[in-house]
Amino acid sequence: MLRRTLATVIDGNPVVEKDYFRDMVIDRSGEIDIDDIAEEIKHRNRLLDEAIGTSPDSKLDRYIMARYLCWTSKVLTDNWKQNGKTDKNWWQGFTLEDAEEFERGKRLVKILRRLKERGKKPIVFAFYTMHQQFAAQVTGIS
């Protein structure tokens, strides 16, 4: 991830006009204790076993897909790796209920709802493309 700050200059011109990091508020309410989602983890591991397998050759692929699977099972059922990464229509039909399938999504939706109620406009920073796409699809929050 490329971090732009007030000191970032490209071709002699400042890239950022406002220091967003100075105003950033860290919200720890989204943190999840692993013991609280032990059953969910077992369920996701079963999904990975079925879709990818457990061979040593699949460790990297399994690791990457596990990072995405903690947000939505659609990464496996709708094959995000082959289709969603490049197809802008892959997320069509993704619902708020889909976003809340697993605990991480539930927490994100809860945080975004709370911020919306307070009139805030959050910026969600994400490193992986799938995470950015997911966060962008968490719409319909009332």
C-alpha positions in Angstrom: 0.0 0.0 0.0 1.4 3.4 -0.9 0.9 5.9 1.8 0.5 9.5 0.7 1.4 12.2 3.2 1.8 16.0 3.1 5.5 15.4 2.4 4.7 13.3 -0.8 5.7 15.2 -3.9 5.4 14.0 -7.5 7.1 16.0 -10.3 7.6 18.9 -7.7 3.9 19.0 -6.8 2.4 18.0 -3.5 0.1 15.0 -3.9 -2.0 15.6 -0.7 -3.5 18.9 0.3 -4.9 17.8 3.7 -3.3 15.6 6.4 -5.9 12.9 6.7 -3.8 10.8 8.9 -3.6 13.6 11.5 -7.4 13.5 11.8 -7.6 9.7 11.7 -9.5 8.1 14.5 -8.7 4.5 15.4 -11.8 2.5 16.3 -11.0 -0.7 18.1 -14.7 -1.8 18.4 -14.1 -3.9 15.3 -11.5 -6.1 17.0 -12.6 -9.8 17.4 -11.4 -12.2 20.0 -10.5 -15.5 18.2 -12.3 -17.4 20.9 -15.5 -15.7 20.0 -15.5 -17.0 16.5 -14.0 -20.5 16.9 -17.0 -22.2 15.4 -17.0 -19.8 12.5 -13.3 -20.5 11.8 -14.0 -24.3 11.8 -16.8 -23.7 9.3 -14.6 -21.6 7.0 -11.8 -24.2 7.2 -14.3 -26.9 6.1 -15.2 -24.6 3.1 -11.5 -24.2 2.3 -10.9 -28.0 2.6 -13.7 -28.6 0.1 -12.7 -25.9 -2.4 -8.9 -26.0 -2.2 -7.9 -29.1 -0.3 -5.2 -29.5 2.3 -2.1 -30.5 0.2 1.2 -28.8 1.0 1.1 -27.5 -2.6 -2.0 -25.5 -1.9 -0.8 -23.7 1.2 -0.3 -20.3 -0.4 -3.6 -20.3 -2.3 -5.4 -21.5 0.8 -3.8 -18.7 2.9 -4.8 -16.0 0.4 -8.4 -17.4 0.0 -8.7 -17.7 3.8 -8.1 -14.0 4.1 -10.9 -13.3 1.7 -13.2 -16.0 3.0 -13.3 -14.4 6.5 -15.5 -11.7 4.8 -17.8 -13.7 2.5 -18.2 -17.3 1.3 -18.9 -15.8 -2.2 -15.2 -15.7 -2.8 -15.4 -19.5 -3.1 -19.0 -20.1 -4.3 -18.8 -17.4 -7.0 -15.0 -17.9 -7.6 -13.7 -14.5 -6.9 -10.1 -15.5 -7.8 -11.0 -16.4 -11.4 -13.9 -13.9 -11.9 -14.3 -11.2 -9.3 -10.8 -9.8 -9.4 -11.4 -8.3 -12.9 -15.1 -8.4 -13.4 -16.9 -5.2 -12.2 -20.2 -7.1 -12.3 -19.1 -9.9 -10.0 -20.5 -8.1 -7.0 -24.0 -7.6 -8.6 -26.6 -8.9 -6.2 -24.3 -8.7 -3.2 -26.5 -7.7 -0.3 -26.1 -6.2 3.1 -27.1 -9.7 4.5 -24.2 -11.2 2.5 -21.9 -8.6 4.0 -22.9 -9.7 7.5 -22.4 -13.4 6.8 -19.3 -13.6 9.0 -18.3 -11.7 12.1 -15.8 -9.4 10.4 -18.5 -8.1 8.0 -21.0 -7.8 10.9 -18.5 -5.6 12.8 -17.8 -3.5 9.7 -21.5 -2.9 9.0 -22.1 -2.0 12.7 -19.3 0.5 12.7 -20.4 2.1 9.4 -24.0 2.3 10.7 -22.9 4.0 13.9 -20.8 6.5 11.9 -23.6 7.2 9.5 -26.0 7.9 12.4 -23.5 10.4 13.8 -23.2 12.1 10.3 -19.7 10.9 9.7 -18.2 10.0 6.4 -15.5 7.3 7.0 -12.7 6.4 4.7 -12.0 2.6 4.7 -8.4 1.7 4.0 -7.8 -1.7 2.6 -4.7 -3.4 1.2 -6.1 -6.3 -0.8 -8.3 -5.6 -3.9 -11.0 -8.0 -2.6 -11.2 -6.1 0.7 -11.6 -2.8 -1.1 -14.3 -4.2 -3.3 -16.1 -5.7 -0.3 -16.1 -2.4 1.6 -17.3 -0.6 -1.4 -20.3 -2.9 -1.7 -21.4 -2.5 1.9 -24.3 -0.2 0.9 -27.9 0.0 1.9 -27.0 0.9 5.5 -30.0 2.6 6.9 
